[in-house]
Amino acid sequence: MRRFLEFIPHLTLVMALALALFTILDGFNPMMEWLTSGVSKGYIFAFCALSAGTALLCILGRGRGR
């Protein structure tokens, strides 16, 4: 379980970079609908959930370190 919790920030970083790439691609070719398809909306939701989870882990980790 601890190994999985250590992996979450790395996964969040990869998803953030991929989302930035999708945004750039959507700017070049909006007809492909990189940010408006159902799959991308699910991806964005998963990214938001991982970001919130990473923030909570960071907050809880700082509280334990005091």
Secondary structure, 3 states (H helix, E strand, C coil): CHHHHHHHHHHHHHHHHHHHHHHHHHHHCHHHCCCCCHHHHHHHHHHHHHHHHHHHHHHHHHHHHC
